[in-house]
Amino acid sequence: MINIKIYCNKKHEAYERVYEIIYETMFESNISFEIKRISEPKVLRMQNIVSEPHVVFNNQVVYTKNVSSKEELKTILQKLKLIK
C-alpha cells in the first residue's frame, strides 16, 4: 500500500485539483493506496511546509508546489518504482 499525504490549506486554489489528479492516477494504476489530507494551519507550520501543496508518498516528498498532470505524476511514480 502506498501512503500519500497532501499538506495544503483548504483555501489554496489547487487543494481539490491536486487530490483529484493523485486519486485518479493511483486508481487507474490499480494500486492499493491511502490519501490523507492535512490542512490544519498549525500542523502545516509544525511540519515547516513552505510551499503548498506539499505531496508525500511513503514518507518521500514528491511535490513541493503543484501537481500539473496525471502524466507528470505517473512519470515520477515510475522513477520511484512505485508503478510500472
C-alpha positions as CSV (number, residue, x, y, z in Angstrom):
1,M,0.0,0.0,0.0
2,I,1.2,3.5,-0.8
3,N,0.6,6.1,1.8
4,I,0.0,9.6,0.4
5,K,-0.1,12.8,2.4
6,I,-1.2,16.1,0.9
7,Y,-0.2,19.1,3.0
8,C,-2.3,22.0,1.8
9,N,-4.5,24.7,3.2
10,K,-8.2,24.1,2.2
11,K,-8.3,27.6,0.8
12,H,-5.5,27.0,-1.6
13,E,-6.5,27.2,-5.2
14,A,-5.0,23.8,-6.0
15,Y,-6.4,21.9,-3.0
16,E,-9.1,19.9,-4.8
17,R,-7.4,19.6,-8.1
18,V,-4.2,18.0,-6.6
19,Y,-6.3,15.5,-4.8
20,E,-8.2,14.5,-7.9
21,I,-5.1,14.1,-10.0
22,I,-3.5,11.9,-7.4
23,Y,-6.6,9.8,-6.8
24,E,-7.3,9.3,-10.5
25,T,-3.7,8.4,-11.3
26,M,-3.5,5.9,-8.4
27,F,-6.9,4.4,-9.2
28,E,-6.1,3.9,-12.9
29,S,-2.7,2.3,-11.9
30,N,-4.7,-0.3,-9.9
31,I,-2.5,0.2,-6.8
32,S,-3.6,0.0,-3.2
33,F,-3.3,3.5,-1.7
34,E,-4.5,5.7,1.0
35,I,-4.6,9.5,0.8
36,K,-4.6,11.7,3.9
37,R,-5.2,15.4,3.5
38,I,-3.5,17.6,6.1
39,S,-4.9,21.1,6.1
40,E,-4.7,22.3,9.7
41,P,-2.6,25.5,9.7
42,K,-0.9,24.5,13.0
43,V,0.2,21.2,11.5
44,L,1.5,22.9,8.3
45,R,3.6,25.3,10.5
46,M,4.9,22.4,12.7
47,Q,6.0,20.5,9.6
48,N,7.6,23.6,8.1
49,I,5.5,23.4,5.0
50,V,6.7,26.5,3.0
51,S,5.0,25.9,-0.4
52,E,1.7,24.2,-1.0
53,P,0.6,21.7,-1.9
54,H,3.3,19.6,-0.4
55,V,2.8,15.9,-1.5
56,V,4.5,13.0,0.2
57,F,4.4,9.4,-1.0
58,N,5.6,6.8,1.6
59,N,7.4,9.5,3.6
60,Q,9.2,10.8,0.5
61,V,8.5,14.3,-0.8
62,V,7.2,14.1,-4.4
63,Y,6.0,17.7,-4.9
64,T,6.5,20.9,-3.1
65,K,4.3,23.0,-5.3
66,N,1.7,21.9,-7.8
67,V,0.9,18.6,-9.4
68,S,0.4,19.7,-13.0
69,S,-0.9,16.5,-14.7
70,K,-1.5,12.8,-14.4
71,E,1.2,12.1,-16.9
72,E,3.8,14.0,-14.9
73,L,2.7,12.2,-11.7
74,K,3.0,8.8,-13.5
75,T,6.5,9.6,-14.6
76,I,7.5,10.5,-11.1
77,L,5.9,7.3,-9.7
78,Q,7.7,5.2,-12.3
79,K,11.1,6.8,-11.3
80,L,10.3,6.0,-7.7
81,K,9.4,2.4,-8.8
82,L,6.0,2.7,-7.2
83,I,4.3,1.8,-10.5
84,K,5.4,0.2,-13.7
